[in-house]
Amino acid sequence: MNYIYTTCLNQLSWSQLKDYQGILTLNDQQTINQLRVNDDKCRTLLGKLLLLYVLKKHASYPALQLPNLTYNQYFKPFIENMQGSFNIAHAGDWVVCAYNEQGQIGVDIEAQQPINIDEYHEVLTEDEIEAINHGKLDFIQLWTLKEAIIKADGRGFYLAPNSFTLPLPFINNSVITVDKNAWFLNWQQVAKNYSLAVASSSKTEDLITKTLTINELTNFFYC
């Protein structure tokens, strides 16, 4: 099963959130406090709150502090001995944590915005550019799906975005094979102007999406 949990900054300030840094290790607290922009601090902490929610809800994690994160050689984070996998993304007001209880998962979220497709010819395939130019695929939809695959793969942009072509025309639960790994794809719209995509090693037709407020998150931990 795949799960997507989202939350919105919704004009939250760092002064409202900073007291929840106790869920982080001291090293992670220092990393957050080195960020210069308070909204970046909020997004980072909300992502970790969502991750703790996932661990406690799905992995029977007992503590109120996140365990240390480990990173692979391409800097993808994971938790040793965790069943399944997680991935975190954020854009603008939205933060998302995806969890696959059986295998690997990647998630991306982007705000809808005008783009110049000519600037992306080097990172898209010819078939994808043609689909966008003929109105068969939205660029932000395509890009979030590509990012999700790259993040699920675990190599980041060491896996070139133009080294694989999305299934066209795209429908949810499509499957793409990249370097012998099969990824099930799901795309959805969040709050009308955000594009969210997931790539999972498990079927995404039974994916569950839930939006949590900051009160729902914190009450889950402390009530």
Order of alpha helices (4+ residues) and beta strands (2+ residues): beta-alpha-alpha-alpha-beta-beta-beta-beta-beta-alpha-alpha-beta-beta-beta-beta-alpha
